[in-house]
């Protein structure tokens, strides 16, 4: 019996708009929009949100987007059984900056720019991965200091290099202990663990989208070698890199274990009003 993953997760109604043309969207499931440049106002279920460059708005049902003149927006709808379940549980629109999901903006751009060439199976698997990613950023924002915002930016820019907490603290001109304390206070994790999570996300991308060896992937993502990569990957995901790759690219990748784990996202200021 064949398994039709599309009925669980699929992507449709792709949007790519430049300029200040109002976008009105009304789809069942998850509506996801990335502000590539500029900014916009989003109206969803009597809530108004200000969304800035490189931020992502997630909402369900009817949404109106009012972009600035220099705005560029990419987005799409994720439909299917799992997407509809997620959207009903979340309900309220929220903004995520990609802090806990460093590759989500690239995934959105990839889908929008290549929707006609990507296989349906790949798109369905990717949409399920996106839902899992979103489930880590759909609660209220935590106000973070500029130090933490800068730290996260530096980690995302340097994860592929031999870059650790010591180098990060030096770059920020603060002590290592102060960095660790502030990072844990605002994110609930340590800079080292966050760096590892960014590297693991990068490994996942390379495993499923290239034919590179594990050793090559390790060096491209900041790991000292394939043995260390395998240990870190299994600790983070519960499976080996090759088992993960096989699961993603095979029809046995059944989306039946979605867990909506809620973690706060981080912003430097609140921008939500009724």
N, C-alpha and C positions, 0 to 999 in steps of 0.2 A: 504494500500500500504506500503510495507516494504521500509526502507531507507537504502541504501548501503553506509555506511560511508567510506568504503575502496576506493571508487572512488574519494573521496575528500582528504584523507590522508591515507597512508599506508607505512610500513617499509619493505625494502628488501635489498638484497645484503650485508648481515652482514659480517664485516671484523674483525678479531682478529689476529694480527701479532706480533711476537716477533723477535728481531734481526734487522739486517740492510738490509733485503730484500726490494728492491724497490717495491712500490705499485703504480700501474697505474689503474686509476678508471675513468670510463666515463659513467655517468648515467644522465638521465633527472630528474630534480627536485633539491633537496637539498642533498649535500654530507656532512656528519657530522662526524668528527673524533676527538676523545679524546686521547691526549698523556698521557698515564697512568704513564709512567716513561721514562727517557731519553729526547731526543729532536730530531727534524727532520726539514728538509727543505721541503717546499711545493711550487710547481710550478703550478700556475693556471692563465690562460689567460695573459701570459707574465708578471705576477707578482710573485716575489719570497718572501716568508715569512719564518721567523725562528719561530718555535713553540716549546715551552718548556713544562716541566712536568706540568700536571694538566690544561693545556690550551686546547682550543677546536678550531679547524679550521672548518669554514663553507664556502662552495663554491658550484658552480654549474657546470655541464658539465665535461669536461676533466680535470683531476688533476693528478699530479705525486707527490708522497711522497717519500723522501729519508731519511730514519731513521738512527740514530746513532746505533752503535753495541749493546748498552744496551737498546734500545728503545722498548716500548710496546705500541701498538696502537689498539684502539677499535673504530669501527664506523659502519655506515650504510647509506643507501640512503632513503630519505623520498620522495615518489612520490605521485601522485594524483593532482587533479585540484588546490587545495589551495597551495600545495608545489610548483608546477610549476609556479603559479602566483607570489609567494614570490620570487623564485629564479630569475625570469625575472626582478623583480623590484630591487633586490639587486645587481645582476650580479657580482660585485667585491668580491673576497674572503676576509674574515676578520677573525681575531682571537678574541675570547672572553675568558676572564679569569674566568668567573663564578661569578664575583663580584656582578652583578645584577641578577644572576641566580644561587644561591648557591646549588640547587639540580639538575642542569643539568648534571654534571658529573655522579652522582649516577644513573640518569635515563638512560644515555647511557650505563653504565655498566650493569644495570638491563636488558635492552633489549638484549644486546650481549650475556650475560650469560644465559638468560632464553627464548630466542626466540622460542624454540620448545615447551614450556609449557604455554606461555602466550596466552590468547585468542585473536583472530583477532580483536574483538571489542575493547578490552582493548588497544591493540597496536595502533589501529587507533586513539583512543581518546588521548593516550599519545603523538602520533606524532603531533597532533593538538596543544596540550599544549606546546610541544617543539618549534613549529613554533612561537607561541605567545611569548615564552621566548626569542627566537632569535631576534625577532623584537625590543627588547630593547637594543641590543648590536651590531648593524651592521653599525655603523659609525666610524669615525676616533677616535683614542685613545686620551685621555686627559692625559697629563703627571702629575702624582701625586707624592707627597712627600712620603718618606718611612713611615712617621707617619700615613698617611691615609691607606696605604697598610697594615700596622700592625694593625690599628684599625679595618679594615674590617675582617682581619684574626681572631682577638680576638672575634669579634661579632659572626662570624660563628662557632667558637669553643665553645662559652658560651651562645648561645641564649636560651638554655633550662633551664638555671639557673636564679636566681633572680639577674640579671645583668643589670645595667643601665648605663647612661652616666657618672655619678659620678665615678663609679667603673672603667669604661673604661679609663677615663682621669687619674685616679690614677695609673692604670696599665701602661699607656704610659708615666707617669711622666710629664704630661703637665696640664695646667689649663683647666677646663671645657669650658670656653669661647673660648679659643684658639682652642680646639678640634672642637667645633661646627662651628666656623668660617672657619677653614680649610676644614672640611668635606663638608660644603655647597659649598665652592668655587670649590672643585674638583668633587663633585658628584651631586650637584644640590639639595641635600636633607640634612636632619639632621641625626646625628647618631641614635637618638631615632626612627625616621621614618624608617631608614634602618633596625634597629633591629626588628621593628614590621613587616616589609616586609619579613624578613628571617623567623620569627616565623609563619607568615601566610602561607608561602610556605610549612613549615613543617606540619602545620595543614592540608593543602590540601593533602599532601602525606598520612598522617595517616587516614584521612577521607575516602579516596578512596581505601586504601590498607589494612585496618584493620577493625575490628568490635568493637574497643574500644569506650567507652562512651565519651561524650563531656568533662566531668570533668577529665577523665584520660588523654585525649588529651591535655587539657589545662595545666595540671601539667607537661606533657612531653615536652611542647613547651614554657614554661616560663610564661604562663598566670596565674594569681592568682586564677582563677576559670572559670567555664563554662559561667557565665553571662558576665564577662569581655571579654572572648574569642568571644562570639557571637556579642557583640557590636563592637569590633575591626575588626572582620571578615566582618561584614556587611558594616562597614565604608570603608574598603579597597576594597571589591569586589562588593558591591551593593546587596548581597543576604546573607541569613543566611547559617551557615555551613551545615545544613541538606538539604536545598534547593540546595546548590552546589553539595553535595554528590549525591542527587537524579538525578540531571541533568547530572552528569558525567557518572553514571552507567545505565542511561536509554537510550533507542533508540531515545529519543527526543532531544538528545544532537547534534543539527544540526550546523555544522561549517559554518555559513553564515554571521558572524559578525566580521571577522578578521580585526583588525585595526593595521596597521603597524606603531606603535609609535616608534620613533627613539630616543634613549638616548645614550650618550657616554659611552664607557667602559674605564677602567683605567689600565694603565701600568706604570712601572717605567722608561721605555725607549722605543724609537721607534725601530722597527725591520723590517720595510718594505722598500723594494727598488725595483727599476725597473730592 
